[in-house]
Each structure stands twice: as C-alpha cells, then as structure tokens.
C-alpha cells in the first residue's frame, strides 16, 4: 500500500464527477438490490440528484441509507440523505441548471406549485478508482471517514 495525497485524490474525484453526465445509483432494502442511471451534480464530494418523492429509490433509502454509486472508473460507497423538494434547495438548483440547462424547468420554480420530488444527497465514505499504471492494475482509494488516501 502506497500513501497518496488526500486533497489531490479528492480533487481528481471531484473533477471526474463534474465531467460525467450520469452515474449508476444502487440501493437495497428487504434483500432487493436495484440500480439505475441518474443525472447528477456534485458539490465537492457530495453527489446530488432529484427523483420522484414516492419512487422506489426513496423507499429503499428510507429503509437503508447505505448506497453505492458507479461513475466511470469510480466506485463509491456512500450514505444517502433525503432532503425534501429539490426546488427548495437553491444551491442544488443553481448547480443543476448550470450542468443541465435543458432541465431548467424540471423542478417547479413557483412556490405555489407543489414540488413532489425528492432531493437525494449522497455523502461518500469511500471512493475507489481503478487505474492501470506502470503495467499493472491498481486501486486508488479515498477513505473519507479516515481522511486517508492510498494506492493498492
């Protein structure tokens, strides 16, 4: 195991998340695992997206907040947080509209129109990146909980 610079690896991960248009979001409840492709935005390492308030995703997160995400070569273990109507979070709305201008009207901007969606924020606990370096396969790991970065 080789120790890496935590901030440098975190910045690399943030950049990959920013550039990617979608990721796979996996949830599990009652021995049922499901995955689906989502358009996402990120604020640092925090990954955010909107979904239907009564969706299977929301139901499963209510039962089990531990989730997994895959974005290109990133494998992400995270804890999901259900944050209410997406239109009520100004920072999410701003970032989402910048990244996906065609989705500008996806969430009701009018406060008198009920937003029945759900903003999901995923807080990574561990991120692994597969890399092929110097003729061999490696994993660069960002352990967010321990604030450590290393290569396997």
Secondary structure, DSSP 8 states (H G I E B T S, - for coil): -EE--HHHHHHHHHHHHHH-SEEEEEEEETTEEEEEEEE-EEETTEEEEEEETTSHHHHHHHH--EEEEEETTEEEEEEEEE-S-GGG-HHHHHHHHHH-GGGTTSS--STTS---EEEEEEEEEEEEEEEEETTEEEEEEEETTTTEEEE-
